[in-house]
Amino acid sequence: LLMESQEAVREDADLAEQLQFMMESGRTMESIIDALLLHARVRRAGDVPRNVLDMGLIVSKVRARLEGMILERQARIDLPELWPEAYGYEVWIEEVWVNYLSNALKYGGLAAEGLAPEIAVGYETLNGGDSYRFWVRDNGPGLSEEERARLFIPFSRLHRNIKDGHGLGLTIVERIIHKLDGEVGVDSVPGAGSTFWFTLPAPPVGT
């Protein structure tokens, strides 16, 4: 009876492990499909409705979406008290912030073992107020020149040891921002963290 009981426990454990693997695989596949669909929608989109963006509200919504990850990583995120009025498509810009902040949460804090992510979010005024550069700075391991060159290549993943992600996020970000007449980029030094940024125009006069 004891041997039968132990065998049953092992079988239950094996079954639970297989079910967990299937669930994780399903979530990964769903995430990849969602990203591919978003990528296709952005690529096919013509003109999209642009409005003056309440960037503070957008970032607050993104923080709520990422609350579980923020708590899990014990991350600190510093935000501006005031935000400028940029011009764009709110639905897409929310996805840009989700990508940048989730990446900072995944990779921030890896420069020193046990160091939690410390993330700074901010902006700069460009061209006398004609546009703005928004940025997310992390305290991660930083990127080499070769890694920076691969960042926006579809399906390119730099951190193979981190299972989340499928290499589509930054490609989608780049396509979104270019559609909205902006630019994307990253400033990084190995061992000194990374700053991912994107630009958006200011609202047209009279908007």
N, C-alpha and C positions, 0 to 999 in steps of 0.2 A: 504494500500500500504506500509506503514511504517513497519507494522508487517511482511508482505511478504518479504520485503527487508531485515529485520533483520534475518529472518529465512533462507534466501538464503545465507547471510554472514556466519551464523553458519554452514550451510551445507557445504559451500566452505571450511571453516576452518577445519571442521571434515574430509573432503575429503583430504585436504592438509596434515593433520596430519597422516592419514592412508597411504597416498602415501609415506610420509617421513619414516614411520615405515617400509613399504615394501622395500624401497630402502636400508635402513640400514640393514635390515634382509638379503637382497640379498647380500650386500657387506660382511657381516659377514660369510654367507654360502660360498661365493666364497673364502674368506680368509682361512676358515677351509679346504675346498677342496684342495686349493693350498698347504697348509701345509701338509696335508695327502699324497698328491702325492709326494711332495719332500721327506717326511719321507720314503715312500715306495721306491723311486728311490735310496736314500742313502743306505737303508737296503739291496737292491738287488745288488747294484753296486759291481763289483769286483775291479780290478785295474783301477784307473782313471789316466788320464794324469797329471803328476805333473811337475811343472816348478818353476824356481826362481820367487818369487813374488815381484812385485813392490807394497809394502804395502801402501806407500803414495798415489799412484794412486787409489788403491782399496778403501781406506778410503775416498778419495775425491769423488769418485763415490757414495759411501754410503751417504755422507753428502748431495749430490745433490738429492738423492732419498728421503731423510728425511727433505728437506728444509722447506716444509710446516709445519711440526711438530716443527722444530727448531724455526721458526718465531712465531708460535702460542704460544709456551711455553716460548718465550723470553729467550731461553737457551744460555749459554756460553759454548763452547767446546774448551778446550786447547789441542793442538796436538804437538807431537815432531817435531822439525825441520828436523831431519834426521831419517830414518828408516833402520833397518837391513834387510839383504836378508834372508828370510825364504823360505821354500820349501813346496809346497802344490798345491792344485787345486783351481785356482782363483775363479771360479764360486761359489764353496761351501764356500770359505773363505769370499767372499762378503756377503753371507747370514748370516754368523756368526756375522760379524760386524753389519749388519742391525739389527739383534736380540738384541745384547748387547746394541747398541746405542739407539734403539727405547725404550727398557726397561728403560734405564737411563733417557730418556726424559719423559716417562710416570710417573716414580716413583721418580725421582730426584726433590728436592725442596719441598717435602711434610713434611719435618721435622719441618718447621716453616711456618705458614700460610702466603701466599703471596710471599714466597721465590721462585724465579725462579731456574730452574735446573742449577747447575754448574757441568760440567762434565770434568774430566781429562782423557786423553787417553795416554798410554805409553807402555813401554816394558822393559824387563830385560833380560840380557844375562845369560844363564844357562850353567853349565857344561863346562866352559872354551870356550864357543862359539859353542858347539855342538847343542844347541837348544835355543829357545827364548820363554819368557812368555809375551804375550800381554794382556793388561788389560784396563778396563773401570771402572772408579771410579765415583760414584755419591754422591750427598749430600742429599739423601733421608732418610727415617726413619730407615733404617737398618733392619736386620733380626735376629730373635731369632734362637737358635740352632734347634728347631723343624721345623721352616720354612726353614732353610737351608737344612735340611734332605729331604724335600719334593720338592725341586726345580726342579729336573730332572726327576720327576715322570710324565708320560704322563697325560694330562688333569688336572693337579693339578694347580690351580690358588690361589695365596696367597692374592691378593688384590681384593676382590669381589666388592668393591665399584668403581673400575675402569672397565668400560664395555669393553674396547678394549682388545683383546687377548683371546685365547682359551686354553692355557696351553700346547701347543705343541712345542713352540719355543725352549726352552732350551733342550728338549728331542732331537730335531733335531740337535741342536748345539753339544750336547754330542756325538751323533752317527757320525756326520761329522768329528769331531776332532779325535775320536778314529780310524776312517777309515784312517786318515792321520797320524797315529802314534803319536798323541798328547794326552794331558789331559785337562780337564776342571775343574773349581772350583770357589768358591766364598769365600771371606773373608768379614765378616760383624759383626758389633756390633750394637744392638738396639740403635737408637738415634744418630748414628755416620756414617751413610751411608754404602754403599756396594761397593766392588770391585770384578767384575766378570772377570775371566781370562781364557785364553787358551794357550796351548803351541804348538809349531811346530818345527820340526827339521830344522837345517841349511841345505843348499844345499850340496849334496855329493861332495867330492873333485873332481875337474875336470869338474863340471857341468857348 
